[in-house]
């Protein structure tokens, strides 16, 4: 196995690991946003909209990173097929 293939396999493994980490973070952010914007709260002034906004902005960042990583993973996997 040549050095380039070994490096690419390392990159693929690292990208998959980071993707899983981001996927877990995204799932946690979704749960957090849902809890902050509880639809059963009768007093809308008790909703934590600002915290939910911060969490949503982070979710958008994570989603963008995941899309980029997914493209990279697909290209690397296509190389090995």
Buried (B, 14 or more C-beta within 10 A) or exposed (E): EEEEEEEBBEEBEEBBEBBEBBEEBBEEBEEBBEEBBEEEEEEEEEBBEEBBEBBBEBBEBBEEBBEEBEEBBEEBEEEEE
